[in-house]
Amino acid sequence: MIRYSLVLFSILCIATTCLGESKLTVGKPAPDFELKGSDGKTYKLSDFKDKKAVVIAWYPKAFTGG
């Protein structure tokens, strides 16, 4: 039963990876998206279109106690 579950899980993982959203292409514009900031405001990528630079930084341990 465990082996059957593992095989089924593997097939689902592979299928969702293959059927995911279209991939990004080098040289093409990034798709527009929006995220809520820690200040509660919603930010869209297109809001920064005419700005000089956009820096996206992510550090997972910044929000943990350890």
Secondary structure, 3 states (H helix, E strand, C coil): CHHHHHHHHHHHHHHHHHCCCCCCCCCCCCCCCEEECCCCCEEEHHHHCCCCCCCCCCCHHHHCCC
